[in-house]
Amino acid sequence: MQTLTILGATGSIGKNTLDVVKRHTDKYQVYALTANSDYQTLLSQAKDFNAQHIVLADVSVKDDALALAASMKVTVKCHFGADALVYVSRHAEVDTVMAAIVGAAGLLPTFAAVEAGKRVLLANKEALVMSGEIFMSKAKQCGATILPIDSEHNAIFQCLPQRFEYGDLSASGISKILLTGSGGPFLETDLELFSDITPAQACAHPNWDMGQKISIDSATMMNKGLEFIEACWLFGLQNDDIEIVLHPQSTIHSMVQYTDGSVIAQMGLPDMRTPIAHALAYPARIQSGVSPLDFSQLRDFTFSTPCHKRYPNLYLALRAARMGQSACTVLNAANEVNVAAFLAGDISFNDIARFNAQVLDTHQLVKLTTIEEVIQCDNAAREIAQSAISESLC
Ligand SMILES: NC(=O)c1ccc[n+]([C@@H]2O[C@H](COP(=O)([O-])OP(=O)(O)OC[C@H]3O[C@@H](n4cnc5c(N)ncnc54)[C@H](OP(=O)(O)O)[C@@H]3O)[C@@H](O)[C@H]2O)c1
């Protein structure tokens, strides 16, 4: 029996994780579930899965949450505030932590799970983008196992040889990692129309059903840029080891190309329950609830290269990856601020890349050696990004 904490249980990944867990209650039991403020969903999940603890990071919902818990007669211990996220991540009773909080808010609880040597199912890519080397060396030092949940990284993980040499592709007989991406909802949209794109249009991903932030990042392809940085850290890759390939059908989730000319691809329907089930059960396999691919229904199967003009955010992320760690940290922070401003209707779709570039262009690289320094760097970049938005609104 594996005991689980699910950070971000009320989100898209969190709900998909619980959907897999409910099929295997003989194998997984829930220790804690967390959310930011959605206490109604969290309490109903806690009741359904008999969780011992819930955490709501937003303390302002405390009174309402406690009143609802009492009226629902849920016997769960309720905690409030971000510190409690860390508590349920590193608790001795927990074997596995699903890290599925969106954005930088996930860094500290995910890092706490790493420090406690847990099996960490990593969906929260921003944590790794912000703190790559610190995060990975802490995992090594503390004996934490990191299993990728992002469908692309999970696919790469599945396609790697059993004896993969971290950081040395040629020693493993690999020539390239092919990171695929759909291109999002605006793959064919006339560039002239980009300035009028609305949040609702940008959130409507053609293949995947995801939270708002990652949906916008998929539309700008910043998501692929963050994934590029994530892949470098997860598998010890150099920038030139990875090629980004557009594959609009999202049937192949990524590939590994070997020196003998073989290419191994992982395929499946675009449904996050597959990588979640894979990581939960690894190295075993369990039912995920996902239907098998029906090859008689697969029509188009196309590949191309992403264009600079259409996806400037992708190329900003690749530039940050070449610059170094603090550039990735500040770009991630600026992007979170700018995506939130776009969702709030304060800036246009094109402004996301324009304001992200302003922050990256003015960044002076600094060496980040601790998580506290990473958070300081993130906060400073958020202030710069926020003031650029405020100036533009004056
Ligand atoms: N969705 C996907 O298919 C997918 C695929 C690959 C990777 N990922 C990655 O997985 C992560 C989660 O994505 P998602 O799509 O599941 O996001 P989501 O649907 O927006 O859910 C986010 C979760 O994080 C919680 N949260 C938000 N802000 C928080 C804060 N300040 N403190 C504590 N908890 C907070 C939310 O709680 P409330 O509900 O209370 O707001 C919710 O439970 C992201 O890093 C994303 O890049 C997602």
The ligand as an SDF file (V2000), in Angstrom:
LIG
                    3D

 48 52  0  0  0  0  0  0  0  0999 V2000
   -3.0460   19.7870  -16.7160 N   0  0  0  0  0  0  0  0  0  0  0  0
   -2.2120   19.0470  -17.4210 C   0  0  0  0  0  0  0  0  0  0  0  0
   -2.6250   18.2790  -18.3030 O   0  0  0  0  0  0  0  0  0  0  0  0
   -0.7230   19.1270  -17.1570 C   0  0  0  0  0  0  0  0  0  0  0  0
    0.1460   18.3880  -17.9510 C   0  0  0  0  0  0  0  0  0  0  0  0
    1.5020   18.4190  -17.6680 C   0  0  0  0  0  0  0  0  0  0  0  0
    1.9890   19.1940  -16.6290 C   0  0  0  0  0  0  0  0  0  0  0  0
    1.1220   19.9280  -15.8870 N   0  0  0  0  0  0  0  0  0  0  0  0
    1.6570   20.7630  -14.7980 C   0  0  0  0  0  0  0  0  0  0  0  0
    1.0050   20.4040  -13.5890 O   0  0  0  0  0  0  0  0  0  0  0  0
    0.8370   21.5570  -12.7530 C   0  0  0  0  0  0  0  0  0  0  0  0
   -0.6500   21.6920  -12.4360 C   0  0  0  0  0  0  0  0  0  0  0  0
   -1.3550   21.9370  -13.6280 O   0  0  0  0  0  0  0  0  0  0  0  0
   -2.9490   21.8660  -13.6770 P   0  0  0  0  0  0  0  0  0  0  0  0
   -3.3180   22.0040  -15.1100 O   0  0  0  0  0  0  0  0  0  0  0  0
   -3.4280   20.6960  -12.9080 O   0  0  0  0  0  0  0  0  0  0  0  0
   -3.3230   23.2160  -12.9050 O   0  0  0  0  0  0  0  0  0  0  0  0
   -4.7460   23.6680  -12.3260 P   0  0  0  0  0  0  0  0  0  0  0  0
   -5.8380   22.8570  -12.9260 O   0  0  0  0  0  0  0  0  0  0  0  0
   -4.7910   25.1380  -12.4560 O   0  0  0  0  0  0  0  0  0  0  0  0
   -4.6410   23.2640  -10.7600 O   0  0  0  0  0  0  0  0  0  0  0  0
   -3.7160   23.8960   -9.9330 C   0  0  0  0  0  0  0  0  0  0  0  0
   -3.7860   23.3350   -8.5370 C   0  0  0  0  0  0  0  0  0  0  0  0
   -2.8620   24.0770   -7.7210 O   0  0  0  0  0  0  0  0  0  0  0  0
   -3.5710   24.7120   -6.6420 C   0  0  0  0  0  0  0  0  0  0  0  0
   -2.9490   26.0090   -6.3850 N   0  0  0  0  0  0  0  0  0  0  0  0
   -2.9750   27.1000   -7.1880 C   0  0  0  0  0  0  0  0  0  0  0  0
   -2.3000   28.1180   -6.6160 N   0  0  0  0  0  0  0  0  0  0  0  0
   -1.8520   27.6670   -5.4180 C   0  0  0  0  0  0  0  0  0  0  0  0
   -1.1330   28.2580   -4.3500 C   0  0  0  0  0  0  0  0  0  0  0  0
   -0.7270   29.5500   -4.3910 N   0  0  0  0  0  0  0  0  0  0  0  0
   -0.8430   27.5180   -3.2620 N   0  0  0  0  0  0  0  0  0  0  0  0
   -1.2490   26.2170   -3.2040 C   0  0  0  0  0  0  0  0  0  0  0  0
   -1.9590   25.5960   -4.1770 N   0  0  0  0  0  0  0  0  0  0  0  0
   -2.2570   26.3200   -5.2750 C   0  0  0  0  0  0  0  0  0  0  0  0
   -4.9970   24.8410   -7.1320 C   0  0  0  0  0  0  0  0  0  0  0  0
   -5.9140   25.0000   -6.0360 O   0  0  0  0  0  0  0  0  0  0  0  0
   -7.3610   25.7430   -6.2540 P   0  0  0  0  0  0  0  0  0  0  0  0
   -8.1760   24.7660   -7.0450 O   0  0  0  0  0  0  0  0  0  0  0  0
   -7.8760   25.9730   -4.8820 O   0  0  0  0  0  0  0  0  0  0  0  0
   -7.0730   27.0060   -7.0080 O   0  0  0  0  0  0  0  0  0  0  0  0
   -5.1540   23.4990   -7.8650 C   0  0  0  0  0  0  0  0  0  0  0  0
   -5.3430   22.4660   -6.9350 O   0  0  0  0  0  0  0  0  0  0  0  0
    1.4090   22.7320  -13.5480 C   0  0  0  0  0  0  0  0  0  0  0  0
    2.7140   22.9780  -13.1390 O   0  0  0  0  0  0  0  0  0  0  0  0
    1.3940   22.2430  -15.0010 C   0  0  0  0  0  0  0  0  0  0  0  0
    2.4050   22.8300  -15.7800 O   0  0  0  0  0  0  0  0  0  0  0  0
   -0.2160   19.9040  -16.1230 C   0  0  0  0  0  0  0  0  0  0  0  0
  1  2  1  0
  2  3  2  0
  2  4  1  0
  4  5  1  0
  4 48  2  0
  5  6  2  0
  6  7  1  0
  7  8  2  0
  8  9  1  0
  8 48  1  0
  9 10  1  0
  9 46  1  0
 10 11  1  0
 11 12  1  0
 11 44  1  0
 12 13  1  0
 13 14  1  0
 14 15  2  0
 14 16  1  0
 14 17  1  0
 17 18  1  0
 18 19  2  0
 18 20  1  0
 18 21  1  0
 21 22  1  0
 22 23  1  0
 23 24  1  0
 23 42  1  0
 24 25  1  0
 25 26  1  0
 25 36  1  0
 26 27  1  0
 26 35  1  0
 27 28  2  0
 28 29  1  0
 29 30  1  0
 29 35  2  0
 30 31  1  0
 30 32  2  0
 32 33  1  0
 33 34  2  0
 34 35  1  0
 36 37  1  0
 36 42  1  0
 37 38  1  0
 38 39  2  0
 38 40  1  0
 38 41  1  0
 42 43  1  0
 44 45  1  0
 44 46  1  0
 46 47  1  0
M  CHG  2   8   1  16  -1
M  END
$$$$
